[in-house]
Amino acid sequence: MPTFSANLGFLWQELSLPDAIRAAKAAGFDAVECHYPYDTPPEAVRRALEETGLPMLGLNTARGNVTAGENGLAAIPGREGEARRLIDQAIDYAAAIGARNVHVMAGKATGDEARAAFLGNLRYACERADRVGATVLIEPLNHRDAPDYFLRTADQALDIITAVGADNLKLMFDCYHIQIMQGDLTHRLREHLAAIGHIQIAAVPDRREPDHGEIDYRHILRFLGILGYDKPIGAEYRPATTTDAGLTWLQAYR
């Protein structure tokens, strides 16, 4: 039976992060994950996790100057110092709350210099994460939701992972993004399984609840079971109305 993680970057946004963790437990999720928790004291998050018994699967590095349109710094040449401060912040926060994964945001960039910057920052991140037993994730984002983002495809991510050569660097396989950019999800899941650290789902093309649209997630979940994938699947979607009103998919997919 598949298990699911509530992505609290999108779900229960009207609640504080500790209360969103409690809401996820009440709704029947098996784990939680988040985006940018840094405005919440880690002690409050840890208390909510201990109270509910839910694991926190991961969090993202901060994006930088969001007002200026930044979406991560790790692949931006010349900003390695800033990027590594954000990596340190994320890994320290993850360690404080017991999170397993840190997603390093690449940012808007292109070309060989950007790739070199990303490789260097990922090597730094992997070394830092290894000290606390954490995994570093990288995630391809689609060109509609994240224009000009450096990392676009699973193939590009696998090339980066191979080049870095760290055992604790994995692919965040977001079915929503990869369907838009490449499609052929079952083939890619099978071929890339050993490199995958986390899988996320949302409807395509509207990024709403994963019970409609062009991806048959019942098939995807059955296929993952055949492959032996047994980690919680991240529900990273934008609710059509309220989070609670849209949760009928959760029990149906079990």
Secondary structure as UniProt FT lines:
FT   STRAND          4..7
FT   TURN            8..14
FT   HELIX           17..27
FT   STRAND          31..33
FT   TURN            38..39
FT   HELIX           42..52
FT   STRAND          58..60
FT   TURN            66..69
FT   TURN            74..75
FT   TURN            77..78
FT   HELIX           80..97
FT   STRAND          101..103
FT   HELIX           112..131
FT   TURN            132..133
FT   STRAND          135..138
FT   TURN            143..145
FT   TURN            147..148
FT   HELIX           154..164
FT   TURN            167..168
FT   STRAND          169..174
FT   HELIX           175..181
FT   HELIX           185..192
FT   HELIX           193..195
FT   STRAND          196..201
FT   TURN            204..206
FT   TURN            210..211
FT   HELIX           217..227
FT   STRAND          233..235
FT   HELIX           244..246
FT   HELIX           248..253
//
